[in-house]
Amino acid sequence: MSSPFKSLNAYYGDLHNHCNIGYAHGSIEDAFHNARLQLDFACVTVHAHWHDIPEGEPRLDDVVDYHKQGFVRTAEQWSHLQDIVVAQHADGEFVTFLGFEWHSRRYGDHNVYFKGAEGNIIRADNMEAMRTQLRDYRERGIETMLMPHHIGYKAGYRGINWAEFDPEFIAVVEIMSMHGASESAAAPNPYLHTMGPRDWQSTLQYGLAQGHIVGVVGSTDHHSAHPGSYGHGRMGVWAQELSRDAIWQAIQDRRTYALTGDRIQLAFSLNGQPMGTILPNTRQREISVAVTGGDAIDYVEVLHNNRVVHRWNPPHETLADPFAHPLKVYLELGWGERGEDIDWLAALHVNDGELRTIEPRFRGHEVVAPQSAEEASYAFSSWHMTDDGGVEFRTRTWGNPTTTTASTQGMCLEVAGSQHTQLAGTINGQLVTVRLADLLEGPSAAYLGGFLTPAYCFHRAVPRSEYAIQFDFSHHVQSSQRDWYYIRVRQQNNQWAWSSPIWVG
């Protein structure tokens, strides 16, 4: 691992998601239950204010109405939200923050965060008024920050407005969520929401080219009480410990990176300094990158001033002993008839080996529309370690809505073993036994019943040599201008990571 990260730990969270405080779905209690399943920290943001809401356009009357109704619910339940943020927080176990969403067509949507649970909704009518109130909190000793999100929409249409961007109170921007990815015009996960496509002048790369200093994060922006919903976006931070102070400081220092879903560990340094740093000008730049992924790494790119200057690809040689280090196996559950709920109970243990780590990959329901009058429970997953050193988990699937959109659930298991190691147990009452050596050759699928019944798949076992890499790269530049570098990671399962930049000069 790169030297500046030796005293730090990687933690994973989601600072932008919604529940029925506002106009989304599911209780705040369900939201924190789901967050604790697979995250280290979270903020359940709530819809609070829209200063330039498009009133007076009859075709948008329904949109205006459900937003205003959501804002009323948020005001009514704000004190309850604060109580839950306090009750759910425990340094060293799970970290919470208080926050709300401030919509804006002119400036782009922003989330407002309070470091603790003290603070009120700010109903500012412009950005300067917002900053004025945040300065007042700062003078009172209450730390706050702003985070622009789903930045890729066109300016004026709730995307970021780089021309009016002011870094005061802003350390990071969100470049990945259920809306899509906004790293560049060609980034994966295009914008497909009814709000429109992404615009080049609203991307991260455009903002960096304008000279702005910002780190990057991912969030889900999920609307059914499921922070960290798999595949919608998450953030990683490098912090000294799992505490509110340490996570907050890591964000302020831009030691952050954006993820699509897998809990990728990404360490990036330049001349011995970590991501997010601004360095004095030097011609020689020594870059170090270390990645530990959740699947085989397809490639890692070093970008300089938005252009790829180095690309790491996996070696062609075959690993002599794939069991020399732990392997990763992803168990995925789902399929079956679309819209039909299937409850799952899986219990697995390792024969002739050891289960080292567990990474849940749970999704919430794909609900973006305003909440209906009836509210069901949105906390349907759980997991725990068993006495035999295995894992048991419950979850629910409902079929994939399209052939290109997954609603599956799963667990990624890191297993140490040998050619004799087996994963054994039950899945919905069916006895299951798979050999790790067989999974090295390819995945193994099975069905709960006959044709068109729900199914499960043990994906190919991935050796550490394929999911963990480290490399160094030297870049010599003759420039008096400020340059920037960042890292882009793609895995073979199409999960991505993007580091915050490092600036030189």
matplotlib code that plots the C-alpha trace (Angstrom):
import matplotlib.pyplot as plt

x = [0.0, 1.2, 3.0, 0.5, -2.2, -0.4, -1.9, -5.4, -8.3, -10.8, -14.4, -17.5, -20.7, -23.6, -24.4, -27.2, -30.4, -34.0, -36.9, -40.5, -39.3, -39.8, -41.5, -39.7, -40.5, -39.8, -39.3, -36.1, -35.8, -35.8, -33.2, -30.7, -31.4, -30.4, -27.5, -25.9, -26.1, -23.2, -21.9, -19.7, -21.4, -24.5, -26.6, -30.3, -30.9, -34.5, -36.2, -36.5, -36.6, -36.7, -36.2, -36.9, -39.5, -41.3, -44.7, -47.1, -46.5, -49.7, -47.9, -45.6, -48.4, -48.2, -44.4, -44.7, -47.4, -45.5, -42.4, -44.2, -46.0, -42.7, -41.2, -44.1, -43.4, -39.8, -40.5, -42.9, -40.5, -37.2, -36.8, -37.6, -34.8, -32.4, -33.3, -32.7, -29.3, -28.2, -29.6, -28.0, -24.5, -21.7, -18.1, -16.1, -19.3, -21.4, -21.3, -24.2, -24.6, -27.6, -28.5, -31.1, -31.5, -31.8, -33.1, -32.0, -32.4, -30.0, -27.1, -27.8, -29.1, -27.0, -27.1, -26.5, -24.7, -24.2, -21.3, -23.5, -27.3, -27.6, -28.9, -32.1, -33.5, -32.1, -34.7, -32.4, -33.6, -30.1, -26.6, -25.3, -28.1, -27.2, -23.6, -24.5, -26.5, -23.7, -21.2, -23.5, -23.4, -19.6, -19.3, -21.4, -19.1, -21.4, -19.5, -21.4, -20.7, -22.4, -22.3, -23.5, -25.0, -26.2, -24.0, -24.2, -27.5, -27.4, -26.9, -30.3, -31.9, -30.7, -27.1, -24.1, -23.4, -19.6, -19.7, -21.3, -19.4, -17.9, -15.7, -16.6, -18.2, -17.7, -15.0, -16.4, -19.0, -21.1, -20.2, -22.1, -25.6, -28.8, -29.0, -25.8, -22.1, -20.9, -17.1, -17.0, -19.2, -18.2, -18.5, -20.3, -23.9, -25.4, -28.2, -31.5, -33.8, -36.8, -34.7, -32.7, -29.2, -25.9, -24.2, -20.5, -20.2, -21.6, -19.2, -16.3, -13.7, -15.1, -15.0, -11.4, -10.5, -11.9, -9.5, -11.9, -10.5, -13.0, -12.8, -15.3, -17.8, -20.6, -24.0, -27.1, -29.7, -32.0, -35.6, -36.8, -34.9, -31.9, -28.6, -25.8, -28.3, -25.9, -24.9, -26.4, -23.2, -21.2, -18.2, -14.9, -12.9, -9.4, -9.7, -7.7, -10.6, -14.3, -15.5, -17.6, -14.6, -12.3, -14.8, -15.7, -12.0, -11.3, -14.0, -12.7, -9.2, -10.7, -9.3, -12.4, -13.3, -16.4, -17.7, -20.5, -21.2, -18.3, -16.4, -13.2, -10.2, -8.4, -5.2, -3.6, -0.6, 1.7, 5.2, 4.2, 1.0, -2.6, -5.5, -7.0, -3.7, -2.4, 1.3, 4.0, 5.1, 7.7, 8.7, 9.0, 5.8, 6.0, 2.6, 1.7, -1.6, -2.9, -6.3, -8.1, -11.4, -14.4, -13.9, -11.1, -9.7, -10.1, -7.9, -6.6, -6.0, -3.9, -5.4, -3.4, -5.4, -8.3, -6.3, -5.1, -1.3, -0.9, -3.0, -2.4, -3.8, -3.8, -0.8, -1.2, 0.6, -1.3, -0.9, 1.1, -0.9, -4.3, -4.8, -1.7, -4.0, -7.8, -10.2, -13.4, -16.7, -19.9, -23.2, -26.1, -29.8, -32.8, -34.2, -37.6, -40.8, -40.8, -42.6, -43.0, -41.5, -39.2, -37.9, -34.5, -32.8, -29.2, -26.7, -23.2, -20.0, -16.6, -15.3, -11.5, -11.0, -11.8, -14.3, -12.2, -14.5, -18.1, -19.3, -23.1, -24.4, -28.0, -30.4, -33.5, -36.6, -36.3, -38.8, -38.3, -42.0, -43.5, -44.7, -48.2, -50.6, -49.7, -46.2, -44.8, -41.6, -38.5, -36.2, -36.2, -32.6, -30.4, -27.2, -25.0, -22.1, -22.9, -21.3, -19.5, -17.7, -20.1, -22.8, -26.6, -28.6, -32.2, -33.2, -35.9, -35.9, -38.6, -37.3, -35.2, -37.3, -35.5, -32.9, -30.3, -31.3, -30.6, -32.7, -30.7, -29.2, -26.0, -22.9, -19.3, -17.2, -13.5, -12.4, -9.0, -8.5, -7.1, -8.2, -10.2, -12.2, -16.0, -18.8, -21.6, -25.0, -28.6, -30.4, -34.2, -34.0, -31.9, -28.7, -25.7, -22.1, -19.6, -15.9, -13.6, -11.4, -14.4, -15.4, -12.0, -13.0, -16.3, -19.6, -22.2, -25.9, -29.0, -32.8, -35.2, -37.6, -38.1, -38.1, -38.7, -38.3, -35.9, -32.2, -28.9, -25.4, -22.0, -19.8, -16.3, -13.8, -11.3, -7.7, -6.2, -3.7, -6.7, -8.5, -5.5, -2.8, -0.2, 2.0, 4.2, 4.4, 6.8, 5.5, 7.9, 6.2, 7.5, 4.7, 4.2, 0.4, -1.5, -2.0, -4.2, -4.2, -6.8, -7.3, -10.1, -10.7, -12.9, -13.6, -14.6, -18.1, -18.4, -18.1, -16.0, -14.1, -12.7, -10.3, -10.3, -7.6, -4.2, -3.1, 0.5, 1.5]
y = [0.0, 3.5, 5.0, 7.9, 5.4, 3.2, 5.1, 5.2, 2.9, 2.7, 3.1, 3.1, 5.1, 6.8, 10.5, 11.0, 8.9, 9.3, 7.8, 8.9, 12.0, 14.0, 12.4, 9.1, 5.6, 3.7, 4.8, 6.4, 3.4, 1.1, 3.3, 3.0, -0.7, -1.1, 1.2, -0.8, -4.0, -2.9, 0.6, 2.2, 5.6, 7.3, 10.3, 9.9, 13.1, 14.5, 16.7, 20.2, 23.2, 24.3, 28.1, 28.3, 25.5, 25.8, 27.1, 28.5, 25.7, 23.6, 20.6, 20.5, 21.1, 17.5, 17.8, 21.0, 19.5, 16.4, 18.3, 20.8, 18.0, 16.4, 19.6, 19.8, 16.3, 17.1, 20.1, 18.1, 15.3, 17.2, 16.8, 13.1, 12.8, 14.5, 12.1, 9.1, 10.5, 10.7, 7.3, 5.5, 7.0, 5.2, 6.0, 2.9, 1.1, 3.2, 7.0, 9.2, 12.7, 15.1, 16.5, 17.7, 18.4, 21.9, 21.9, 24.5, 24.9, 27.8, 26.5, 22.7, 20.6, 20.6, 18.6, 20.5, 18.6, 19.2, 17.4, 16.5, 16.4, 20.1, 22.3, 23.4, 23.4, 26.4, 27.7, 30.0, 31.7, 31.9, 30.5, 33.6, 33.5, 29.8, 30.6, 33.4, 31.1, 28.4, 31.1, 31.9, 28.2, 28.2, 31.2, 29.3, 26.3, 24.1, 22.6, 22.4, 21.6, 21.5, 18.8, 19.3, 16.1, 14.5, 17.3, 16.0, 17.6, 20.8, 24.0, 25.5, 22.0, 21.1, 20.2, 21.9, 25.5, 25.6, 29.3, 30.2, 27.5, 28.7, 26.3, 27.8, 24.9, 22.5, 19.8, 17.1, 16.6, 13.5, 11.9, 8.6, 7.9, 6.2, 9.1, 7.9, 8.8, 12.3, 11.9, 12.7, 12.8, 9.2, 7.8, 4.5, 4.6, 7.3, 9.6, 7.9, 9.6, 11.7, 14.8, 14.4, 13.5, 14.6, 17.7, 18.0, 21.4, 19.8, 16.9, 16.6, 16.8, 20.1, 21.5, 20.4, 21.9, 25.2, 25.1, 24.0, 22.0, 19.3, 15.7, 13.1, 10.7, 8.4, 8.1, 6.2, 9.0, 6.0, 6.7, 3.7, 3.7, 1.8, 3.7, 1.9, 0.1, -2.0, -0.6, 2.9, 4.5, 4.7, 6.5, 5.4, 7.5, 7.1, 8.1, 7.5, 5.8, 5.2, 8.3, 11.3, 13.7, 11.4, 10.8, 14.5, 15.5, 12.9, 14.5, 18.0, 16.8, 15.1, 11.7, 10.3, 8.2, 7.3, 3.8, 2.2, -0.7, -3.1, -2.2, -1.4, -0.2, 2.4, 4.1, 6.8, 9.0, 11.3, 12.2, 10.5, 12.5, 11.1, 11.9, 15.3, 17.0, 20.2, 20.0, 22.5, 22.3, 19.7, 18.2, 14.7, 13.1, 9.6, 8.0, 5.0, 3.1, 0.1, -1.5, -4.3, -5.0, -7.2, -8.9, -9.4, -6.0, -5.3, -2.2, 0.8, 4.2, 7.2, 10.4, 13.6, 16.7, 14.5, 12.3, 8.8, 8.7, 5.2, 2.1, -1.1, -4.3, -7.7, -9.9, -12.8, -15.4, -18.0, -17.9, -20.9, -21.4, -19.6, -20.8, -19.1, -16.2, -16.0, -16.1, -14.1, -15.9, -13.9, -15.7, -14.0, -14.7, -13.8, -14.1, -15.8, -14.0, -10.3, -8.6, -11.7, -11.4, -14.3, -14.5, -16.1, -17.8, -18.9, -20.4, -21.2, -22.5, -23.5, -27.0, -27.4, -23.7, -20.4, -17.6, -14.4, -11.5, -10.9, -8.2, -7.9, -6.7, -5.8, -3.7, -1.7, -1.4, 0.8, 3.4, 7.0, 8.2, 10.1, 7.9, 6.5, 6.6, 3.0, 2.3, -1.2, -2.3, -1.7, -3.6, -7.1, -8.1, -9.2, -11.2, -12.6, -14.8, -18.4, -20.4, -22.6, -19.6, -19.3, -16.8, -16.8, -14.1, -13.3, -11.1, -10.7, -10.5, -9.6, -10.6, -8.4, -5.6, -5.8, -8.1, -5.4, -4.3, -6.5, -6.7, -9.6, -9.8, -11.3, -11.8, -11.7, -14.2, -14.1, -17.7, -19.1, -22.7, -25.3, -27.6, -29.5, -26.5, -26.5, -24.0, -25.9, -25.2, -24.6, -22.1, -21.9, -25.5, -26.9, -28.6, -26.9, -28.0, -26.4, -26.9, -23.9, -25.6, -26.0, -22.4, -21.4, -22.7, -20.8, -20.1, -22.7, -22.0, -23.8, -23.3, -23.5, -25.4, -26.0, -23.7, -19.9, -20.4, -18.2, -19.2, -18.6, -18.5, -19.0, -16.8, -17.7, -17.8, -14.9, -15.3, -12.4, -11.9, -10.8, -8.6, -6.9, -5.0, -2.4, -0.4, 2.7, 5.1, 8.0, 11.0, 13.8, 17.2, 20.5, 22.9, 26.1, 25.5, 23.6, 20.0, 17.3, 13.6, 11.0, 7.2, 5.3, 1.6, -0.9, -4.4, -7.3, -7.2, -3.6, -2.1, 1.1, 3.4, 7.0, 8.7, 12.3, 14.2, 15.4, 18.8, 19.8, 23.5]
z = [0.0, -0.7, 2.3, 3.0, 3.5, 6.1, 9.0, 7.4, 6.9, 4.0, 5.1, 2.9, 3.1, 1.4, 2.1, -0.4, -0.2, 0.8, 2.8, 3.5, 5.4, 2.2, -0.7, -1.0, 0.4, 3.6, 7.2, 8.6, 10.8, 7.8, 6.1, 8.9, 9.3, 5.6, 5.9, 8.7, 6.6, 4.3, 5.2, 7.8, 7.7, 6.2, 6.1, 5.2, 3.4, 3.2, 0.6, 2.2, -0.2, -3.8, -4.2, -7.9, -8.2, -11.6, -10.5, -13.0, -15.6, -15.6, -17.1, -14.0, -11.4, -10.1, -9.8, -7.8, -5.6, -4.5, -3.8, -1.6, 0.2, 0.8, 2.1, 4.6, 5.9, 6.3, 8.4, 10.5, 11.1, 11.3, 15.1, 14.8, 12.1, 14.5, 17.3, 15.0, 13.8, 17.5, 18.4, 15.4, 15.9, 17.6, 16.9, 16.1, 15.0, 12.7, 11.9, 11.1, 9.8, 9.5, 6.1, 3.7, 0.0, -1.4, -5.0, -7.5, -11.2, -11.3, -9.2, -9.4, -6.6, -3.4, -0.1, 3.1, 5.9, 9.6, 11.3, 14.3, 14.8, 15.5, 12.7, 11.0, 7.4, 5.5, 3.0, 1.1, -2.1, -3.6, -3.1, -1.4, 1.1, 1.7, 2.3, 4.6, 6.9, 6.7, 7.9, 10.8, 11.8, 11.5, 13.8, 16.3, 16.2, 14.1, 11.1, 7.8, 4.2, 0.8, -1.8, -5.4, -6.7, -10.0, -11.4, -15.0, -15.9, -18.0, -16.1, -15.5, -15.3, -11.8, -13.0, -11.6, -12.8, -12.9, -14.0, -10.6, -8.6, -5.3, -3.3, 0.1, 2.1, -0.9, -0.7, -2.9, -5.7, -6.4, -9.8, -9.5, -8.3, -9.6, -12.1, -13.7, -13.9, -14.6, -14.6, -18.4, -21.5, -22.2, -18.7, -18.0, -16.7, -18.9, -17.5, -18.3, -15.7, -17.0, -16.0, -19.2, -20.5, -19.2, -20.6, -21.2, -19.5, -16.3, -16.0, -13.6, -16.3, -17.5, -14.0, -13.5, -16.8, -15.5, -12.6, -9.8, -6.9, -5.8, -4.7, -5.8, -4.2, -5.2, -3.6, -4.3, -4.3, -3.6, -2.9, -0.9, 2.4, 1.2, 1.7, -0.2, -2.5, -4.6, -8.0, -7.5, -6.2, -3.0, -1.6, -0.1, 2.3, 3.8, 7.5, 10.7, 12.4, 12.2, 14.0, 13.0, 13.4, 11.3, 8.5, 8.3, 8.1, 5.4, 3.3, 3.9, 2.8, -0.3, 0.7, -1.0, -4.1, -6.0, -6.5, -8.5, -6.1, -5.2, -2.1, -4.0, -2.0, -4.0, -2.8, -5.0, -4.2, -6.0, -4.7, -1.5, -0.9, -1.0, -3.3, -2.7, -2.1, -3.8, -4.4, -5.4, -9.0, -9.8, -13.2, -11.9, -10.6, -9.0, -8.9, -6.9, -7.2, -5.2, -5.8, -4.0, -5.8, -5.5, -8.8, -11.4, -12.4, -16.1, -16.2, -14.2, -15.9, -14.8, -16.2, -16.5, -17.3, -18.3, -20.7, -20.1, -19.8, -18.4, -18.4, -16.3, -17.8, -16.2, -17.0, -19.5, -17.5, -15.5, -11.7, -10.4, -7.2, -7.2, -3.6, -2.2, -1.1, -0.5, -3.4, -3.8, -4.7, -5.4, -4.7, -6.6, -6.0, -8.0, -11.6, -12.0, -13.0, -13.1, -10.3, -8.2, -4.7, -3.7, -0.1, 0.3, 3.2, 2.6, 5.0, 4.0, 5.7, 4.4, 4.5, 4.6, 4.5, 6.2, 5.5, 5.8, 4.9, 3.8, 1.5, 1.3, -2.1, -1.2, -3.3, -2.4, -4.5, -7.6, -6.6, -7.7, -7.9, -4.9, -2.1, -2.1, 0.9, 1.9, 3.2, 3.4, 5.2, 3.1, 5.5, 4.1, 4.3, 7.2, 7.8, 10.6, 11.2, 12.3, 15.1, 12.5, 11.0, 8.1, 7.2, 7.1, 5.3, 4.4, 1.5, -1.2, -5.0, -7.5, -10.9, -13.2, -14.7, -18.0, -19.5, -18.9, -15.4, -12.4, -9.2, -7.8, -4.3, -3.2, -1.0, -1.9, 0.2, 0.6, 1.2, 2.1, 1.1, -1.2, -4.0, -1.4, -0.1, -0.5, 0.1, 1.7, 3.2, 2.1, -0.1, 0.5, 1.8, -1.0, 0.0, -1.8, -2.2, -4.6, -4.9, -4.9, -7.5, -9.8, -9.4, -10.6, -14.0, -14.2, -12.5, -11.3, -11.5, -10.1, -9.9, -7.0, -9.3, -13.0, -16.0, -15.2, -11.4, -9.4, -9.6, -7.9, -9.2, -7.6, -9.8, -10.9, -8.0, -8.5, -7.2, -5.4, -8.2, -10.3, -7.8, -6.0, -7.9, -7.2, -9.6, -9.8, -12.7, -13.3, -15.3, -16.3, -17.2, -18.2, -17.3, -15.4, -15.2, -12.5, -13.6, -12.1, -12.0, -11.0, -11.2, -13.0, -12.3, -14.2, -13.0, -15.3, -13.7, -14.9, -11.4, -11.4, -9.1, -9.5, -7.2, -6.2, -8.1, -7.0, -8.2, -9.0, -9.4]

ax = plt.figure().add_subplot(projection="3d")
ax.plot(x, y, z, "-o")
ax.set_aspect("equal")
plt.show()
